[in-house]
Amino acid sequence: MSMPFYVSPEQLMKDRADFARKGIGRGRSVVVLAYDEGIAFATHNPSRSLHKISEIYDRIAFAAVGKYNEFENLRVAGVRYADLRGYSYDRSDVNARGLANAYAQTLGTVFTTESKPLEVELVVAEVGSSPSQDQIYRLSYDGSVADESGFVVMGGQAEQLGRDLGEAWHPGMTLPEVLRLAVATLGGAGAHDARDALEGAEAIPPSQLEVAVLDRTRPRRAFRRLTGAVLAGLLEETPEEAPDGP
């Protein structure tokens, strides 16, 4: 007769967290940045059919890193949640905070009760009528939710990339500026100021990028993918030159 094997709850939770973090860290990073007219999403993704960035509802988008089948199931569930709520109540009742709370419950339940946690990290973002009303929520594998402001980096070398991005991003940047900064960050340019980051934007060719925006100037459906010549043109736009110093 074999003796039962005991693992303390603390060790069990630590092992699950380590397992999830390793899975997430193996994926390519996703960058989310606020800009003057909305919120931009970018990732290095050569696939044309397997998306890591998607529309959820009128002014809400979803971005994820980790195991594709797991976050795709969450995306589909989010679309169903939003559609049902909008149909049952009103389209204005569908918001990013409610969706983030629903995802947090699912992720937290799986993390504590199932044998394997979900190897995913998510961002749920909603564009408002002004930058102060934008909402960006980051959700971890254990169901924890962070209300982010300005930018988020998930997956890969997220901590290092986040530090680089934090030194270069600032409020009021234009769409071409944040896209060039995102590409430089994803390419590991290691920029330490905005000018260096923007100059390093050719690290990843446009054909291997997945880019989308929530554009607050669009009347109802704010989500728009940027591809082909449109994306290439935005990345090639020259930033306004700063005035010479004394």
Secondary structure as UniProt FT lines:
FT   HELIX           9..25
FT   STRAND          30..35
FT   TURN            36..37
FT   STRAND          38..44
FT   STRAND          53..57
FT   TURN            58..59
FT   STRAND          60..66
FT   HELIX           68..88
FT   HELIX           91..93
FT   HELIX           96..113
FT   STRAND          120..126
FT   HELIX           131..133
FT   STRAND          135..139
FT   TURN            141..142
FT   STRAND          145..148
FT   STRAND          151..154
FT   HELIX           158..168
FT   TURN            171..172
FT   HELIX           175..186
FT   TURN            187..188
FT   HELIX           194..199
FT   HELIX           201..203
FT   HELIX           206..208
FT   STRAND          209..215
FT   TURN            216..217
FT   STRAND          223..226
FT   HELIX           228..236
//
